[in-house]
Structure formats: C-alpha cells, structure tokens
Amino acid sequence: MRRWRSPVSSLTILAMLFWLGTAMAPSVSSAGNTTPTVISKAVHSTPTTSPVAEASLLPWPRDYCGGQCPDPAMEPSLESDDWRPMVEAPTTTVATPSPRVLAPAPAPAPRPVEEWRALVSAYFAPEHVDLALKIISCESGGDPNAQNPSSGAAGLFQHIPRYWDARVASAGMPGASIFDPIANVAASAYLAYSDGWGHWSASAGCWS
C-alpha cells in the first residue's frame, strides 16, 4: 500500500514563510536605513508663544524701565475714561519764604542839651538857663527836628504849629521855621517872660 503525500512541497512552504516574513518586516529604503512607519492620531493643541516671541511684542525692552515697566496687557486704552499716564511727573514742593518782619528803627540817641547852653544863655536870664535846658531835655531830648506825631508840636521847646507864627513874630523873627533852633529858643523866651512857664505844664513832672 502506497503512502499519501501532500501536494504542497517543502519548497513551497518555505517560500510562503519567507514572503510572510518580508511583508511583516519594516520597510527598507534604498540607502539601507530602516524607517518604521508610525501612524498616530492628530492631536489638536493650542500653540504657545516662546519667551523670545513674547519679548518681541513688548513696546520696549524690559531694562529700559529699570525692571518696573507695566504689563502691556494691563495698560488702559487711551480711549478709556480711566486713562492716566504710566509715569507720573514728580511733584516739586516750593518752600514759601517767610514774610520779613522789619523791626522799627531805633530811636535816635538824645542829643546832649549842653550844646544849647550858649544859645539859651543869649535869650534867658542866667538864673533861668538851667531850667530852660531841663525843659528842652524833657520836651525834645535836645533834637531841634523833633515833632510829636499826635499834636504836631515841634522844635526844641515843642511849640504848637497853629500858634507858631504869632509867637515867632512877637519874638522879632516873623516867618522863621519852627525847626530853627534860634527862632524856637527866642519864641520860648518871649512866652516865658510874657506869660510864665505854664506853656510847658504838660511836662512839668519831668523838669519842675
């Protein structure tokens, strides 16, 4: 009895195995490099901006503001009602000078009445010269240009202006100035000897 043999020869089986192995192996390029074919699903992602691209979008370099530049995303629009300058101008405080207080000028030092002794001796009796000099000292301090700001009395003996013209005319010096020491002493001697010393009673507490 003859044994049954398969119609497929061994060579045919080997050829089929080789074909299957070649089909399932990675493809080989003409240069001999094996490049695996990778099929992946498409991934949708939001592109990110690199630090270099972000820096290029700024209005100026970061070091331009000394590290204190405002964030461009936070800058208000020029059309907004809340817009303010990004850099406020420095305020300058100007010191107001204190008003100067001018001290009143010191009163002039009283002139020594002794300089008028010779003049007084020419119009007053010797026994009245010292008294006349005391009145001059109390009334004007020996200043022939002294004048009372309230009453207007002027000169060495402080004559009232409204009476001056009549008095100086009676003394023989009509038209003389009330500030003329000679005319003032002459008019005072005329009053003292014609009407007494009462014309200087206001300062009697000083000279009597």
C-alpha positions as CSV (number, residue, x, y, z in Angstrom):
1,M,0.0,0.0,0.0
2,R,1.4,3.4,-1.1
3,R,1.8,6.3,1.5
4,W,-0.1,9.6,0.8
5,R,1.9,12.7,0.2
6,S,0.8,16.3,0.4
7,P,0.6,18.1,-2.9
8,V,2.4,21.1,-1.3
9,S,6.1,20.6,-1.4
10,S,8.6,21.7,1.2
11,L,10.0,24.4,-1.0
12,T,6.5,25.9,-1.5
13,I,6.1,26.1,2.3
14,L,9.5,27.8,2.8
15,A,8.7,30.3,0.0
16,M,5.4,31.2,1.7
17,L,7.1,31.7,5.1
18,F,9.7,34.0,3.5
19,W,7.0,36.0,1.8
20,L,5.1,36.4,5.0
21,G,8.2,37.5,7.0
22,T,9.1,40.0,4.3
23,A,5.7,41.6,4.3
24,M,5.6,41.9,8.1
25,A,9.2,43.3,8.5
26,P,9.9,47.1,8.5
27,S,10.4,48.7,5.0
28,V,14.0,49.2,3.9
29,S,14.9,52.3,1.9
30,S,17.2,52.4,-1.0
31,A,20.0,53.7,1.3
32,G,19.7,50.7,3.6
33,N,18.2,52.6,6.6
34,T,15.1,51.1,8.2
35,T,12.4,53.7,8.8
36,P,9.5,52.5,10.9
37,T,6.1,53.8,9.7
38,V,4.4,55.4,12.7
39,I,0.7,56.3,12.3
40,S,-0.6,58.5,15.1
41,K,-3.8,60.3,15.8
42,A,-3.8,64.0,15.1
43,V,-3.6,66.0,18.4
44,H,-5.1,69.5,18.4
45,S,-3.3,71.7,20.8
46,T,-3.1,75.5,21.3
47,P,0.2,76.8,20.1
48,T,2.2,78.5,22.8
49,T,4.3,81.7,22.4
50,S,8.0,81.3,23.1
51,P,9.7,83.8,25.6
52,V,11.6,85.3,22.7
53,A,8.4,86.0,20.7
54,E,6.7,87.3,23.9
55,A,9.6,89.7,24.5
56,S,9.5,91.0,20.9
57,L,5.8,92.0,21.4
58,L,6.7,94.4,24.3
59,P,6.7,98.2,23.4
60,W,10.3,98.5,24.7
61,P,12.9,96.3,26.4
62,R,12.4,95.3,30.0
63,D,15.7,97.0,31.1
64,Y,14.5,100.3,29.6
65,C,12.3,100.9,32.6
66,G,14.7,99.6,35.2
67,G,12.7,96.5,35.8
68,Q,9.4,98.4,36.5
69,C,7.7,98.5,33.1
70,P,4.0,98.0,33.3
71,D,2.4,94.9,31.9
72,P,1.2,95.7,28.3
73,A,-1.9,93.5,29.0
74,M,-2.8,95.8,31.9
75,E,-2.3,99.1,30.2
76,P,-5.5,101.1,29.8
77,S,-6.6,102.2,26.4
78,L,-6.2,105.9,25.5
79,E,-9.9,106.0,24.8
80,S,-10.8,104.8,28.3
81,D,-12.0,107.3,30.9
82,D,-9.6,105.8,33.4
83,W,-6.5,106.5,31.4
84,R,-3.7,108.0,33.3
85,P,0.0,108.5,32.4
86,M,2.0,105.4,33.1
87,V,4.8,107.6,34.6
88,E,3.5,110.4,36.8
89,A,5.6,113.6,36.8
90,P,7.3,114.2,40.1
91,T,5.8,116.9,42.3
92,T,8.0,119.7,43.4
93,T,7.3,121.5,46.6
94,V,8.4,125.1,46.6
95,A,9.0,126.4,50.0
96,T,7.2,129.7,50.7
97,P,9.6,132.2,52.1
98,S,8.5,133.6,55.5
99,P,7.5,137.2,55.4
100,R,10.2,139.5,56.6
101,V,9.3,141.4,59.7
102,L,11.0,144.7,59.7
103,A,11.9,145.9,63.2
104,P,11.2,149.5,63.8
105,A,14.2,151.8,63.6
106,P,15.7,152.5,66.9
107,A,15.0,156.0,68.3
108,P,17.9,158.4,67.8
109,A,20.0,158.9,70.8
110,P,19.1,162.1,72.6
111,R,21.4,165.0,71.9
112,P,23.1,166.5,74.9
113,V,21.3,169.7,75.8
114,E,24.5,171.3,76.9
115,E,25.2,172.1,73.3
116,W,22.4,174.6,73.5
117,R,23.6,176.3,76.7
118,A,25.2,179.2,74.8
119,L,22.1,179.8,72.7
120,V,19.8,179.6,75.7
121,S,22.0,182.0,77.7
122,A,21.6,184.5,74.9
123,Y,17.8,184.7,75.5
124,F,17.2,183.6,79.1
125,A,18.4,185.2,82.3
126,P,21.3,183.4,83.9
127,E,19.1,182.1,86.7
128,H,16.8,180.5,84.2
129,V,19.3,178.9,81.9
130,D,19.3,175.5,83.7
131,L,15.6,175.5,83.9
132,A,15.2,176.2,80.2
133,L,17.7,173.4,79.4
134,K,15.7,171.0,81.6
135,I,12.5,171.9,79.6
136,I,14.4,171.3,76.3
137,S,15.6,167.9,77.6
138,C,12.0,166.8,78.7
139,E,10.3,168.2,75.6
140,S,12.5,167.2,72.7
141,G,15.6,165.5,74.1
142,G,17.7,168.2,72.6
143,D,16.6,167.4,69.0
144,P,15.7,170.6,67.1
145,N,13.8,168.5,64.5
146,A,11.7,166.5,67.0
147,Q,8.0,166.6,66.3
148,N,5.1,165.0,68.2
149,P,3.1,162.7,65.8
150,S,-0.2,163.4,67.7
151,S,-0.2,167.1,68.5
152,G,2.3,168.2,65.8
153,A,4.4,170.2,68.5
154,A,7.9,170.7,67.1
155,G,11.3,172.1,67.7
156,L,13.4,172.3,70.9
157,F,10.6,173.6,73.1
158,Q,7.8,171.8,71.2
159,H,5.7,174.7,70.0
160,I,2.1,174.0,68.7
161,P,2.2,174.9,64.9
162,R,-1.1,176.9,64.9
163,Y,0.4,179.3,67.5
164,W,3.9,179.4,66.0
165,D,3.5,182.3,63.5
166,A,2.2,184.8,66.1
167,R,4.8,183.7,68.7
168,V,7.8,183.9,66.4
169,A,6.6,187.3,65.1
170,S,6.3,188.6,68.6
171,A,9.9,187.4,69.2
172,G,11.1,189.5,66.3
173,M,11.6,186.7,63.8
174,P,8.5,186.6,61.6
175,G,8.4,183.8,59.1
176,A,11.2,181.7,60.7
177,S,10.8,177.9,60.7
178,I,9.6,176.2,63.8
179,F,12.6,173.8,63.4
180,D,15.0,176.7,63.5
181,P,16.7,176.3,66.9
182,I,17.4,180.1,67.3
183,A,13.8,181.1,66.5
184,N,12.5,178.3,68.7
185,V,14.5,179.4,71.7
186,A,13.7,183.2,71.1
187,A,9.9,182.4,70.9
188,S,10.2,180.3,74.1
189,A,11.9,183.1,76.0
190,Y,9.2,185.5,74.8
191,L,6.5,183.2,76.2
192,A,8.3,182.5,79.5
193,Y,8.8,186.2,80.3
194,S,5.4,187.4,79.0
195,D,3.1,184.6,80.2
196,G,5.1,182.4,82.5
197,W,6.3,178.7,82.3
198,G,2.8,177.3,82.2
199,H,3.0,176.6,78.5
200,W,5.1,173.6,79.3
201,S,3.0,172.4,82.2
202,A,2.4,169.0,80.4
203,S,6.0,168.0,81.1
204,A,6.3,169.8,84.5
205,G,6.6,166.5,86.2
206,C,9.9,166.0,84.4
207,W,11.5,169.4,84.8
208,S,10.0,171.1,87.8
